[in-house]
Every structure is written in C-alpha cells, then in structure tokens.
Amino acid sequence: MKILILTRFYLNGQSTHVFSLCNELKRQGHSPFLVITHLNDPEYILYLRHSGLPYTTKDTLSYLRWYIKKYECDVIHSHSAHTLSIALELGQDLGIPVVATCHHLDFPNLAHLNSCTKVITISKEMQELLAINPRTSTVIENGIDTRLYRPQQTPYRSLTAVLLTRMSPQKEPGFILVSKMLIDHGWRVISLGNWHSRRLPIEYKGWKTRIEQTINKAELVVGTGRAVREGMAAGCACLVLGNKCDGLVAPANVKLLQYYNFSGRATKMTPTHQTLHPFISQLTTERISELGLFGHRYANTHFLITSMVANTVKLYWQAFQTQILREPSF
C-alpha cells in the first residue's frame, strides 16, 4: 500500500513510534511517505536521511494534493492533533480514507477523530475513556523492534539505571528522589532525554535516535509508556514512573499496567521515599534477573513491531474498503 503519514515532530516516544512504523512498513513491502512538520533537531534529520525513508517537512495543501494524486496514495494516516484537520480536508477532497492514531488522553480534537474512517488508540484505557465510536476505533499498542534489544550475557560488574523520559515540572520531584535513592544504593544513573540534573552525579546523554546501545547494558529502566516496553525488551527491570508511580513491572501486575500503557495511572502512587523504598530495596541481582527475563519474554510475545504493523495494515485495508463503499456508484 501507499500511505501518506502526517505528524508533527516531538522529542518523545510519539515520534519514535512514527519512525518505527514507517521503517517496518517499508520492511513489509509497503510505501510510506512521511510528512513531518517542526523537524528542527539535527540528529533526527540525519537519522531520517540515513534511514532511507522518503519524507518532507512541507505540509501545504497544494503540495500534498499534488503528491497524493501523482503517487496514488491509498490511505492518509495522521499521528498528531496538529495534522488531523489537513488530513481530513485532503481525504474529503480526494476521496481517500483517513486513519488517525490518538496518542494522548488529552487529545483536543475528539470531534475530528469521529470524522475519520478509522481511529487507532494506543491502549484500552484510552479507547474507553475517550469514548470513540467502537465501530471505527481499534486498539493497537506501541510495537518494539525487539531484534535490537538483547539482555546482558555477562555477570553484572556494576548496576546501571537509565532514566528515559521527557521531563516536566510534575515529574521532576519523583525523578530527583529515585535518582538519589539509587545512587545511595550504589547505582550508576544515566539520563536519556531532556533532563540534565547538575546537582546530582547523573550521566547526561541527552536525546538519542538509537537508545538500545545504552539500554542493553543497563539493569533498570525508569520511565513510562514506550520507555518501559523498550526496557522490558532489553531484559531490564522496569520502574513505572511519570507524574505518578506504579512500581516495578512484574508477572503479577503486568496486565494491569499494560491496560494503562505503563503510564503510572494504574495505582497513581505519589512518588515519595516511603512509596519508592520497597521497590528500590528489592532490586537485588537475583530479583533483577527474574524481572529482566520475564520482561524480555513478555516483550517478545506482546510488543512485536511486526505484529503491530501487520495489524495497522489490516486496518488500512478496512479503511480502504469502507471508503469504496461510501463512494457513490454511477
């Protein structure tokens, strides 16, 4: 299929999801074309150029109409509230089905979502809370290219924790506290993301287009959403921490935490020394190994990028068939 994918660039897991989707669509024999606005990060520009993904930062209606007509696109797929209006306008003008992925509970254009041919939500919680028409909505969770992640094969020389997050004022107190607790327990702490704490002995690596090299050498990942899925794939123990805390991912709670997309909204614990201490104190080498092995196996069963994209393509075909049935016959 030929798919026009629209998004706005963000330094977060949403953009990583879009890039992963495009790459896997190519691997599965489809032709995605990425329209990505506000792309202002040199590292990600180089990443896209080296990946071989066709893309543009132009989102004018005239250009996109020309592209869709010339290359006979089958589906338009929007990933941002900022690109949904133009996607719907193009779809209506050119008779092309529009699929939208909703990545956030606070999505501002719910009425526009109900105008789409199909809607993807990334968790069951989101599908239920947003009350999108069940005839058009489908849950397709974030997929991970688990081929990139490998658990450590050598005994631990030191314990390394990776903080993987886009920091906000609401998150920062919890991350300061967990960092101090880990350091007090002898952990090496690395920050991947936009959080650079100059008051704590944390190694700041910034945003990276490829994080697997760092995570594959770690024992613990701290974050939410996609970060937890990647940490599990790498065989790390994972602590769900965002605005709120849901503790360590384990066999007993993984289904509940997955329902809430590993967001911290399952138990909504406020991160304090009292609430975090039980999780940090149980991170012995034996417990880390148990959680890491479980997480790696779980990710390779439930988070495969190949399955996610196959389900997305299936939805594209459903949207395509729905659009054909809508068109008047003469």
C-alpha positions as CSV (number, residue, x, y, z in Angstrom):
1,M,0.0,0.0,0.0
2,K,1.0,3.7,-0.4
3,I,0.5,5.6,2.8
4,L,0.8,9.3,3.5
5,I,1.8,9.7,7.1
6,L,1.3,13.1,8.8
7,T,2.8,14.1,12.1
8,R,4.5,16.9,14.0
9,F,7.9,16.3,15.3
10,Y,8.2,15.9,19.1
11,L,11.1,14.9,21.3
12,N,9.2,12.0,22.8
13,G,8.1,8.4,22.2
14,Q,5.4,9.5,19.8
15,S,7.9,10.5,17.1
16,T,9.9,7.2,17.8
17,H,6.6,5.3,17.2
18,V,6.1,7.1,13.9
19,F,9.6,6.4,12.7
20,S,9.4,2.7,13.8
21,L,6.0,2.4,12.0
22,C,7.5,3.8,8.7
23,N,10.6,1.6,8.8
24,E,8.6,-1.5,9.4
25,L,6.0,-0.6,6.7
26,K,9.0,-0.5,4.3
27,R,10.3,-3.8,5.6
28,Q,6.9,-5.4,5.0
29,G,6.8,-4.1,1.4
30,H,4.7,-1.0,1.6
31,S,5.4,2.6,0.6
32,P,5.1,5.1,3.4
33,F,5.8,8.8,2.8
34,L,6.3,10.8,5.9
35,V,5.2,14.4,6.3
36,I,6.8,15.7,9.4
37,T,6.5,19.4,10.4
38,H,8.6,21.3,13.0
39,L,11.5,19.0,12.4
40,N,14.3,21.1,14.0
41,D,16.6,18.6,15.5
42,P,19.9,18.0,13.6
43,E,20.3,14.4,14.9
44,Y,16.9,13.4,13.9
45,I,17.3,15.0,10.5
46,L,20.4,12.9,9.9
47,Y,18.6,9.9,11.2
48,L,15.9,10.2,8.6
49,R,18.3,10.9,5.8
50,H,20.3,7.8,6.7
51,S,17.3,5.6,7.2
52,G,16.2,6.0,3.5
53,L,12.7,7.0,4.5
54,P,11.1,9.4,2.0
55,Y,10.0,12.4,3.9
56,T,9.2,16.1,3.6
57,T,8.6,19.0,6.1
58,K,6.2,20.7,3.7
59,D,2.5,20.5,4.7
60,T,0.8,22.9,2.3
61,L,-2.4,21.6,0.9
62,S,-1.3,22.3,-2.7
63,Y,1.8,20.2,-2.3
64,L,0.1,17.3,-0.6
65,R,-2.7,17.2,-3.1
66,W,-0.1,17.1,-5.9
67,Y,1.8,14.3,-4.1
68,I,-1.3,12.2,-3.4
69,K,-2.5,12.4,-7.0
70,K,0.9,11.7,-8.5
71,Y,1.7,8.7,-6.4
72,E,-1.9,7.5,-6.0
73,C,-1.9,7.2,-2.2
74,D,-4.3,4.6,-0.7
75,V,-4.5,5.9,2.8
76,I,-3.7,9.0,4.9
77,H,-2.6,8.4,8.4
78,S,-2.4,11.3,10.9
79,H,-0.5,11.0,14.2
80,S,-0.9,14.5,15.7
81,A,-3.8,16.7,16.6
82,H,-2.0,19.4,14.6
83,T,-2.1,17.4,11.4
84,L,-5.6,15.9,11.7
85,S,-7.5,18.8,10.1
86,I,-5.4,18.9,7.0
87,A,-5.6,15.1,6.8
88,L,-9.4,15.2,6.9
89,E,-9.6,18.0,4.3
90,L,-7.3,16.1,1.9
91,G,-9.3,12.9,2.5
92,Q,-12.6,14.6,1.8
93,D,-11.3,16.4,-1.3
94,L,-9.6,13.4,-2.9
95,G,-11.9,10.6,-1.7
96,I,-9.1,8.9,0.4
97,P,-9.7,7.2,3.7
98,V,-8.2,8.9,6.8
99,V,-6.8,6.9,9.7
100,A,-5.8,8.7,12.9
101,T,-3.7,7.4,15.8
102,C,-4.6,9.0,19.1
103,H,-1.5,9.1,21.4
104,H,-2.8,11.1,24.3
105,L,-5.8,11.2,26.7
106,D,-6.0,14.9,26.4
107,F,-6.4,14.8,22.6
108,P,-8.1,18.2,21.8
109,N,-10.0,17.3,18.6
110,L,-12.2,14.4,19.6
111,A,-15.0,15.6,17.2
112,H,-12.4,15.4,14.4
113,L,-11.5,11.9,15.4
114,N,-15.1,10.8,14.9
115,S,-14.9,12.1,11.3
116,C,-12.0,9.7,10.5
117,T,-12.6,6.5,8.6
118,K,-10.7,4.5,11.3
119,V,-9.2,5.5,14.7
120,I,-6.3,3.8,16.5
121,T,-5.9,4.2,20.2
122,I,-2.6,3.0,21.8
123,S,-4.2,1.5,25.0
124,K,-7.5,0.0,26.2
125,E,-7.7,2.7,28.8
126,M,-7.6,5.4,26.1
127,Q,-10.3,3.7,24.0
128,E,-12.7,3.5,26.9
129,L,-12.0,7.0,28.3
130,L,-12.3,8.9,25.0
131,A,-15.5,7.0,24.1
132,I,-14.6,7.0,20.4
133,N,-17.2,5.2,18.2
134,P,-16.4,1.5,18.7
135,R,-17.3,0.8,15.1
136,T,-14.3,2.9,13.9
137,S,-11.8,2.6,16.8
138,T,-9.2,-0.2,17.3
139,V,-6.6,-0.6,20.0
140,I,-3.1,-1.1,18.5
141,E,-0.4,-0.7,21.1
142,N,3.1,0.5,20.6
143,G,5.3,-2.1,18.9
144,I,9.0,-2.5,19.6
145,D,11.7,-3.9,17.2
146,T,12.8,-6.5,19.7
147,R,15.6,-7.6,17.3
148,L,17.5,-4.5,18.5
149,Y,17.4,-5.4,22.2
150,R,19.4,-8.1,23.9
151,P,19.7,-8.8,27.7
152,Q,23.2,-8.8,29.1
153,Q,25.0,-12.0,28.8
154,T,27.8,-11.3,31.3
155,P,27.5,-11.0,35.1
156,Y,26.9,-7.5,36.5
157,R,30.0,-5.5,37.2
158,S,28.0,-2.6,38.4
159,L,24.3,-1.8,38.5
160,T,23.2,0.8,35.9
161,A,19.8,2.6,35.8
162,V,18.6,4.5,32.7
163,L,16.1,7.4,33.2
164,L,14.3,7.6,29.9
165,T,11.8,10.5,29.9
166,R,10.7,13.8,28.6
167,M,10.9,15.8,31.8
168,S,8.2,18.1,33.1
169,P,7.8,20.1,36.4
170,Q,5.3,17.5,37.6
171,K,7.7,14.6,37.0
172,E,10.9,16.1,38.3
173,P,10.5,15.7,42.1
174,G,9.9,11.9,41.7
175,F,12.9,11.5,39.4
176,I,15.2,13.5,41.8
177,L,14.1,11.3,44.6
178,V,14.5,8.0,42.8
179,S,17.9,9.1,41.5
180,K,19.1,9.9,45.0
181,M,17.9,6.6,46.3
182,L,19.5,4.6,43.5
183,I,22.8,6.5,43.9
184,D,22.7,5.9,47.7
185,H,22.4,2.1,46.9
186,G,25.5,2.2,44.7
187,W,23.8,2.5,41.3
188,R,25.2,4.3,38.3
189,V,22.4,6.5,36.9
190,I,22.2,7.7,33.2
191,S,19.7,10.2,31.8
192,L,18.5,9.7,28.3
193,G,16.1,12.5,27.4
194,N,15.9,16.2,28.2
195,W,16.6,16.0,31.9
196,H,20.1,17.3,32.9
197,S,20.4,17.5,36.7
198,R,23.5,19.4,37.6
199,R,23.0,18.8,41.3
200,L,23.2,15.0,41.2
201,P,26.0,12.8,39.9
202,I,24.0,11.6,36.9
203,E,25.5,10.9,33.5
204,Y,23.5,13.0,31.0
205,K,23.5,11.7,27.4
206,G,20.6,13.8,26.0
207,W,18.2,12.7,23.3
208,K,19.3,9.8,21.2
209,T,17.9,8.4,18.0
210,R,19.3,5.0,19.0
211,I,18.9,4.1,22.6
212,E,19.3,0.4,22.5
213,Q,23.1,0.5,22.9
214,T,22.7,2.2,26.3
215,I,19.6,0.2,27.5
216,N,21.2,-3.2,26.5
217,K,23.9,-2.5,29.1
218,A,21.6,-1.5,31.9
219,E,19.8,-3.4,34.6
220,L,16.9,-0.9,35.3
221,V,14.9,1.5,33.2
222,V,12.8,4.2,34.8
223,G,10.0,5.9,32.8
224,T,6.6,5.3,31.3
225,G,5.0,4.1,28.1
226,R,7.3,3.2,25.3
227,A,10.3,3.5,27.6
228,V,9.0,0.7,29.7
229,R,8.4,-1.5,26.6
230,E,11.9,-0.9,25.4
231,G,13.3,-1.6,28.8
232,M,11.5,-4.9,29.0
233,A,12.6,-5.9,25.6
234,A,16.2,-5.3,26.7
235,G,15.8,-7.6,29.7
236,C,15.8,-4.8,32.3
237,A,13.8,-4.4,35.4
238,C,11.4,-1.5,34.8
239,L,10.1,1.0,37.3
240,V,7.0,2.9,36.0
241,L,7.5,6.5,37.0
242,G,5.9,9.6,35.5
243,N,3.7,12.1,37.2
244,K,2.7,9.1,39.4
245,C,4.3,5.8,40.1
246,D,3.1,2.2,39.5
247,G,6.1,0.4,40.8
248,L,8.1,-2.4,39.2
249,V,6.7,-4.3,36.3
250,A,6.2,-8.0,37.3
251,P,4.2,-11.0,36.3
252,A,1.5,-10.2,38.9
253,N,0.8,-6.7,37.7
254,V,1.9,-6.5,34.0
255,K,-1.6,-6.9,32.6
256,L,-3.0,-4.1,34.7
257,L,-0.1,-1.8,33.9
258,Q,-0.3,-2.6,30.2
259,Y,-4.0,-1.7,30.3
260,Y,-2.9,1.8,31.4
261,N,0.0,1.8,28.9
262,F,2.6,1.7,31.7
263,S,1.7,5.3,32.5
264,G,1.6,5.5,36.3
265,R,-2.2,5.8,36.2
266,A,-2.9,2.2,37.4
267,T,-2.3,2.8,41.1
268,K,-1.4,6.5,40.9
269,M,1.0,6.4,43.8
270,T,2.7,9.7,44.6
271,P,6.5,9.1,44.5
272,T,7.8,9.6,48.0
273,H,10.6,7.9,49.9
274,Q,8.0,5.8,51.6
275,T,6.4,4.6,48.4
276,L,9.6,4.1,46.4
277,H,11.7,2.4,49.1
278,P,10.0,-1.1,48.8
279,F,10.8,-1.1,45.0
280,I,14.4,0.1,45.3
281,S,15.2,-2.2,48.2
282,Q,14.0,-5.4,46.4
283,L,16.4,-4.8,43.4
284,T,18.9,-7.5,44.3
285,T,20.8,-9.1,41.4
286,E,18.6,-12.2,41.7
287,R,15.4,-10.1,41.5
288,I,16.7,-8.0,38.6
289,S,17.5,-11.2,36.7
290,E,14.0,-12.6,37.4
291,L,12.2,-9.4,36.3
292,G,14.5,-8.9,33.3
293,L,14.0,-12.4,32.0
294,F,10.2,-12.1,32.4
295,G,10.2,-8.7,30.7
296,H,12.2,-9.9,27.8
297,R,10.0,-12.9,27.2
298,Y,6.8,-10.8,27.6
299,A,8.0,-8.1,25.2
300,N,8.9,-10.7,22.5
301,T,5.4,-12.1,22.8
302,H,3.2,-8.9,23.2
303,F,5.2,-5.9,21.8
304,L,6.5,-7.1,18.4
305,I,6.7,-4.3,15.8
306,T,6.0,-6.8,13.1
307,S,2.6,-7.7,14.6
308,M,1.7,-4.0,15.3
309,V,2.4,-3.0,11.7
310,A,0.6,-6.0,10.3
311,N,-2.5,-5.0,12.4
312,T,-2.1,-1.4,11.2
313,V,-2.0,-2.5,7.6
314,K,-5.1,-4.7,8.1
315,L,-6.8,-1.5,9.4
316,Y,-5.7,0.4,6.3
317,W,-7.3,-2.2,4.1
318,Q,-10.5,-2.0,6.1
319,A,-10.5,1.8,5.8
320,F,-9.8,1.5,2.1
321,Q,-12.8,-0.9,1.6
322,T,-15.0,1.4,3.7
323,Q,-14.1,4.4,1.5
324,I,-15.0,2.4,-1.6
325,L,-18.4,1.6,-0.2
326,R,-19.0,5.2,0.7
327,E,-18.3,6.4,-2.9
328,P,-21.5,6.8,-5.0
329,S,-21.8,4.5,-8.0
330,F,-22.9,5.9,-11.4
